Every structure is written in structure tokens, then in C-alpha cells.
Amino acid sequence: MILNIYNKDTLEIIARPIITNLEDFKKEPNLFFPDFNKENHIFSEIEYQNPVLEKGKLRESTKEELYKAK
């Protein structure tokens, strides 16, 4: 399984480690990505094209948000 790790500030994908399962990653993320830091990074099984971080959760931007941003 491939996991997407995003930088919380830029919402860019900074790594795509291959993990054995999600529970193992949650227990010890640094085994799969040594630089992982909960303060600066967030992970998702989904690769978002236009990610938004809202209340600690990643989601895709709405059409309205994309229209306002561009």
C-alpha cells in the first residue's frame, strides 16, 4: 500500500512510502518515513489534486474554492 504524506503548510506531497498496513504506520510512522512529524505532516491514502486542510482533515477543494483561488 502506498501512503501520501503532505506538508501541512504547503499541502504538497513530500513522500509516498510503501507501508505494510495503515495500523503499523499509525503506531510507528518513523519506521516508514524517518522525517515524519505530526506537527508538520499529515497522511492520506488518497492523493488529492487540490487538497484543503480543514479541522485537521484533508479533503478535495470544492468548485467554489477553486474558482475563488484562481
Helices and strands as residue ranges (DSSP letters): E 4-7, E 13-15, H 22-27, G 29-31, E 41-44, E 51-54, E 57-60, H 63-69
